[in-house]
Amino acid sequence: MRIVIKIGTSTLAHATGHLNIRRVEEICKVISDIKNAGHEIILVSSGAIGMGVGKLALSARPTDIPTKQAAAAVGQCELMYTYDKLFGEYNHTVGQLLITGADIESEQRHHNFSNTLNRLLSLGAIPIINENDTVATEEIVIGDNDTLGAIVAGSIRADLLVLLSDIDGLYTADPRSNPNARLITNVNEVTDELYALAGGGGKQGTGGMVTKLDAARICLSCGCDMVIANGDDPQHLYDIIDGKAVGTRFAKEK
């Protein structure tokens, strides 16, 4: 299978903004094992700004663009250093791709991006993709890595997109405030009713359930399955790839 895995900031980092070392080590170990089994893996990784906030000892996530970009520049270095070191321990090579909304909107640049991505896969590397927050502005920003993950999945005809976040999946209501909320395990179509169930985003990341539903809509239109799952236990990736019930799976009826 060709699998895109999007890792959210809340999965990568503690609330302090510093790296969650134990979890990231486990994620890299599991992904390396999945790749050893013959699957092609692409990572869409959040965390650059969040890790930059921690590295620069800022008191809170910045709201102005220059400080966001500065935090991203620092955090992206730490992020890729960590991935390179951990995947290298399992004899896997990583490659970094930083893109902007303009790269997606331009047909030629989007084509070039897809070619590079496919070539990295053919060479056996693990592409690690993030939005280029150091140069992106409000006018050209993609907006969140849920959407980016879906765009990547569609660009390379992936079989599956997995969104790892701090939530178990799509619920019938907000489980943080409603004890009767039930997890929806299977979705065949993204409807207005589902959007009505969507809540807000997490504290560290930019995405919420609405962006995940947007991503699911893109994936379903491309014939790609998508799963929303909690990233607190990377071992769940094995079950997701095996088609077992983990989180919420979006897939067209066959």
C-alpha positions in Angstrom: 0.0 0.0 0.0 1.0 3.6 -0.5 0.2 5.3 2.8 0.3 9.0 3.8 0.5 9.5 7.6 -0.1 13.0 9.0 1.2 13.6 12.4 -0.2 16.5 14.4 1.6 18.8 16.7 -0.3 17.4 19.7 1.0 14.0 18.9 4.6 15.1 18.5 5.0 17.5 21.4 4.1 18.0 25.0 1.9 20.9 26.0 5.2 22.8 26.7 6.0 22.7 23.0 9.0 20.4 23.6 9.3 17.1 21.8 7.5 14.1 23.2 10.5 11.9 22.9 9.0 8.5 23.9 6.1 8.9 21.5 8.1 10.1 18.5 10.6 7.3 19.0 7.7 4.8 19.0 6.2 6.4 15.9 9.4 6.1 13.9 9.9 2.5 15.1 6.4 1.5 14.0 6.6 3.3 10.7 10.0 1.7 9.9 8.6 -1.7 10.6 5.6 -1.0 8.3 8.0 0.2 5.6 10.1 -3.0 6.1 6.9 -5.0 5.4 6.8 -3.5 1.9 4.5 -0.4 2.2 5.4 3.0 0.8 5.2 5.7 3.5 4.9 9.5 3.2 4.9 11.6 6.3 3.1 14.9 6.6 4.4 16.3 9.8 3.2 19.3 11.8 5.2 20.6 14.7 7.7 23.1 13.3 6.2 26.2 14.8 5.3 24.4 18.1 8.8 23.0 18.5 10.3 26.4 17.6 8.2 27.9 20.4 9.7 25.5 22.9 13.2 25.9 21.5 13.1 29.7 21.6 11.5 29.6 25.1 8.6 31.7 24.0 5.8 32.1 26.5 3.0 31.2 24.0 2.4 30.4 20.4 3.1 33.6 18.4 0.2 35.4 16.6 2.3 37.6 14.3 3.6 36.2 11.0 7.3 37.2 11.5 7.6 35.4 14.8 5.7 32.4 13.5 8.1 32.2 10.6 11.1 32.5 12.9 9.7 29.8 15.2 9.1 27.6 12.1 12.7 28.1 10.9 14.1 27.0 14.3 11.6 24.2 14.9 11.9 22.7 11.4 15.6 22.1 12.0 15.0 20.2 15.2 12.1 18.3 13.7 14.1 17.0 10.7 17.2 16.3 12.8 15.0 14.1 15.0 13.4 12.2 12.1 16.8 11.7 10.4 18.4 10.4 13.6 15.5 8.1 14.6 14.7 6.7 11.1 18.5 6.3 10.5 18.6 3.9 13.5 16.4 1.6 11.4 18.4 2.1 8.2 15.8 4.3 6.5 16.6 7.6 4.7 14.4 10.6 4.9 13.9 13.5 2.5 12.4 16.9 3.3 9.8 18.7 1.1 8.6 22.1 2.2 5.8 23.6 0.1 3.4 26.5 0.0 -0.1 27.1 -1.3 1.4 28.6 -4.4 3.1 25.3 -5.1 -0.2 23.6 -5.1 -2.1 26.2 -7.1 0.5 26.3 -9.9 0.0 23.3 -12.2 3.7 23.2 -13.2 5.0 23.4 -9.6 2.4 20.9 -8.4 3.6 18.6 -11.2 7.2 19.0 -10.2 6.3 18.4 -6.5 4.6 15.1 -7.5 7.5 14.0 -9.6 10.0 14.6 -6.8 7.8 12.8 -4.3 7.4 9.8 -6.6 11.1 9.7 -7.3 11.9 9.7 -3.5 9.5 6.8 -3.1 11.1 4.9 -6.0 14.5 5.4 -4.3 13.3 3.9 -1.1 13.3 7.1 0.9 10.6 8.4 3.4 9.5 11.8 2.2 8.6 14.2 5.1 6.4 17.1 4.1 5.4 20.2 5.8 4.0 23.6 4.7 6.8 26.1 4.4 5.8 28.2 7.3 9.0 30.3 7.0 7.7 32.0 3.8 4.0 31.3 3.7 1.6 34.3 4.3 -2.1 34.4 4.8 -2.6 35.0 1.1 -0.9 31.7 0.0 -1.2 29.5 3.0 -2.6 26.0 2.7 -3.9 26.4 6.2 -3.4 23.1 7.9 -1.7 19.8 7.5 -5.0 17.8 7.4 -5.7 19.5 4.0 -2.1 19.1 3.0 -2.2 15.4 3.8 -5.2 15.0 1.6 -3.7 17.0 -1.3 -0.5 14.8 -1.1 -2.6 11.6 -1.0 -4.5 12.7 -4.1 -1.3 13.9 -5.9 0.4 10.5 -5.6 -2.7 8.3 -5.8 -2.3 7.0 -2.2 -4.4 4.1 -0.9 -4.7 5.5 2.6 -4.4 8.7 4.5 -4.1 8.4 8.3 -4.5 11.5 10.4 -2.9 11.1 13.8 -4.2 13.7 16.3 -5.3 14.0 20.0 -8.8 12.7 19.3 -10.1 9.2 18.8 -12.2 10.0 15.7 -15.5 11.7 14.8 -18.1 11.6 17.5 -21.9 12.1 17.5 -21.2 15.1 19.9 -18.2 16.6 21.6 -16.9 13.9 24.0 -15.2 16.4 26.2 -18.5 17.9 27.2 -21.1 15.2 26.4 -20.6 11.8 28.2 -23.2 10.3 25.8 -21.1 11.0 22.7 -20.5 7.9 20.5 -17.6 7.3 18.2 -18.6 7.0 14.5 -16.5 4.2 13.2 -17.4 4.2 9.5 -18.3 7.0 7.1 -19.1 6.6 3.4 -19.9 10.2 2.6 -19.1 13.6 4.1 -22.4 15.3 4.5 -23.6 18.7 6.0 -24.9 16.7 9.0 -21.3 15.6 9.7 -20.0 19.1 9.5 -22.7 20.1 12.1 -21.0 17.6 14.5 -17.5 19.1 14.0 -16.0 21.0 16.9 -12.9 23.3 17.4 -9.2 22.6 17.1 -6.7 21.7 19.7 -4.5 24.1 21.7 -1.2 23.5 19.9 -2.3 22.7 16.3 -4.3 24.7 13.7 -6.6 21.9 12.6 -9.9 20.8 14.0 -12.6 18.3 13.0 -13.8 20.6 10.2 -10.4 20.4 8.5 -10.4 16.7 8.9 -13.8 16.4 7.2 -12.5 18.7 4.4 -9.5 16.3 4.0 -11.9 13.3 4.0 -14.0 14.9 1.2 -10.8 15.3 -0.9 -9.7 11.7 -0.2 -13.1 10.2 -1.1 -13.1 12.1 -4.4 -9.7 10.6 -5.2 -10.7 7.0 -4.2 -8.4 7.1 -1.2 -9.5 5.8 2.2 -8.9 8.0 5.3 -8.7 7.3 9.0 -8.8 9.7 11.9 -7.1 8.1 14.9 -5.5 9.1 18.2 -1.7 9.3 18.0 -1.2 8.4 21.6 -0.5 4.8 20.7 1.5 4.4 17.4 0.9 0.7 17.6 -2.6 1.4 16.3 -1.1 2.0 12.8 -0.7 -1.8 12.4 -4.4 -2.3 13.0 -5.4 0.6 10.7 -3.3 -0.8 7.8 -4.9 -4.2 8.4 -8.4 -2.6 8.1 -9.4 -3.2 11.7 -11.7 -0.8 13.5 -9.6 2.0 14.9 -10.9 5.6 15.0 -13.1 6.7 12.2 -12.6 5.3 8.7 -13.8 7.2 5.7 -14.3 4.9 2.7 -16.7 4.7 -0.2 -19.1 1.7 -0.2 -17.8 -1.1 -2.4 
